[in-house]
Amino acid sequence: MKTLLALAPSPRRGGNSETLLKEFCRAAEDLGWQVELIKVNDLKIRPCQACDACARDGHCILQDDMQTVYPKLISSDALVIASPITFGSMNAQLKTFIDRFQCWWQAKYNLEQPFVPEEANRKGFFICVGALKRKEYCENALQIIKVFFHNINHKLAGNLFFRGYDELGAVQQDPGVLAQAYQAGKEFIAMVEKG
Ligand SMILES: Cc1cc2nc3c(=O)[nH]c(=O)nc-3n(C[C@H](O)[C@H](O)[C@H](O)COP(=O)(O)O)c2cc1C
């Protein structure tokens, strides 16, 4: 069975980004995929310390919950991330998580032994949700996602920006956006299966 790795970095359980992520993932499950959801806010992780130890072998020496994440990304078949906007970009939980892939940067560029080879043709999708209508905020987050995906050898297959949703449960009042997330999940999985 194929696995979709889903990252939910919001601290709000049942919040807007997690709700949309789950709709996206429900489509994958309906197509016979299994979903592994990581609540990034629950991980006990330290920010990258720029110690450069990973330059030796591509492995991070910080022994925390990230050590359980790296193998999950290696063995998954596709990736979806849904972040809330905070202060104009992705939230800090997700950025901290992404910075811990500096070891994958070393593995790819310095050691030329990426953990996910480019030929694997892995794909990823990005969803973000903000309270304000300004689309620059989601674009800021997307720029970071593009750098991250490039580093981990995932191709950005698509993205969805949801703007104007603030209170907990706001997206649930809007069946149109839930359907949009489900449809995006369906199309994403179809694209991944096509190769
Ligand atoms: C610390 C913090 C900062 C925020 N900053 C922004 C912002 O700069 N722009 C914006 O559009 N929304 C901002 N928001 C609102 C959230 O993006 C919005 O409530 C979103 O729906 C939260 O998604 P969630 O329910 O998945 O956590 C902020 C929320 C928090 C808690």
The ligand as an SDF file (V2000), in Angstrom:
LIG
                    3D

 31 33  0  0  0  0  0  0  0  0999 V2000
    0.7840   33.9240   16.2590 C   0  0  0  0  0  0  0  0  0  0  0  0
   -0.1760   34.0930   15.1120 C   0  0  0  0  0  0  0  0  0  0  0  0
    0.1640   34.9350   14.0760 C   0  0  0  0  0  0  0  0  0  0  0  0
   -0.6820   35.0810   12.9670 C   0  0  0  0  0  0  0  0  0  0  0  0
   -0.2890   35.8810   11.9300 N   0  0  0  0  0  0  0  0  0  0  0  0
   -1.0550   35.9580   10.8130 C   0  0  0  0  0  0  0  0  0  0  0  0
   -0.6190   36.7300    9.6920 C   0  0  0  0  0  0  0  0  0  0  0  0
    0.4570   37.3320    9.6880 O   0  0  0  0  0  0  0  0  0  0  0  0
   -1.4100   36.7740    8.6020 N   0  0  0  0  0  0  0  0  0  0  0  0
   -2.6150   36.1090    8.5480 C   0  0  0  0  0  0  0  0  0  0  0  0
   -3.2770   36.1610    7.4980 O   0  0  0  0  0  0  0  0  0  0  0  0
   -3.0550   35.3600    9.5920 N   0  0  0  0  0  0  0  0  0  0  0  0
   -2.3110   35.2780   10.7220 C   0  0  0  0  0  0  0  0  0  0  0  0
   -2.7380   34.5050   11.7970 N   0  0  0  0  0  0  0  0  0  0  0  0
   -4.0630   33.8450   11.7410 C   0  0  0  0  0  0  0  0  0  0  0  0
   -4.0100   32.3780   11.3340 C   0  0  0  0  0  0  0  0  0  0  0  0
   -3.3050   32.1990   10.1250 O   0  0  0  0  0  0  0  0  0  0  0  0
   -5.4370   31.8520   11.1610 C   0  0  0  0  0  0  0  0  0  0  0  0
   -6.1140   31.9100   12.3800 O   0  0  0  0  0  0  0  0  0  0  0  0
   -5.4920   30.4390   10.6160 C   0  0  0  0  0  0  0  0  0  0  0  0
   -6.8220   30.1070   10.2930 O   0  0  0  0  0  0  0  0  0  0  0  0
   -4.9310   29.4540   11.6420 C   0  0  0  0  0  0  0  0  0  0  0  0
   -4.9200   28.1540   11.1000 O   0  0  0  0  0  0  0  0  0  0  0  0
   -5.0710   26.8770   12.0800 P   0  0  0  0  0  0  0  0  0  0  0  0
   -6.5060   26.8860   12.5720 O   0  0  0  0  0  0  0  0  0  0  0  0
   -4.7670   25.7350   11.2010 O   0  0  0  0  0  0  0  0  0  0  0  0
   -4.0850   27.0520   13.1800 O   0  0  0  0  0  0  0  0  0  0  0  0
   -1.9160   34.3630   12.9220 C   0  0  0  0  0  0  0  0  0  0  0  0
   -2.2560   33.5140   13.9860 C   0  0  0  0  0  0  0  0  0  0  0  0
   -1.3980   33.3710   15.0710 C   0  0  0  0  0  0  0  0  0  0  0  0
   -1.7820   32.4450   16.1960 C   0  0  0  0  0  0  0  0  0  0  0  0
  1  2  1  0
  2  3  1  0
  2 30  2  0
  3  4  2  0
  4  5  1  0
  4 28  1  0
  5  6  2  0
  6  7  1  0
  6 13  1  0
  7  8  2  0
  7  9  1  0
  9 10  1  0
 10 11  2  0
 10 12  1  0
 12 13  2  0
 13 14  1  0
 14 15  1  0
 14 28  1  0
 15 16  1  0
 16 17  1  0
 16 18  1  0
 18 19  1  0
 18 20  1  0
 20 21  1  0
 20 22  1  0
 22 23  1  0
 23 24  1  0
 24 25  2  0
 24 26  1  0
 24 27  1  0
 28 29  2  0
 29 30  1  0
 30 31  1  0
M  END
$$$$
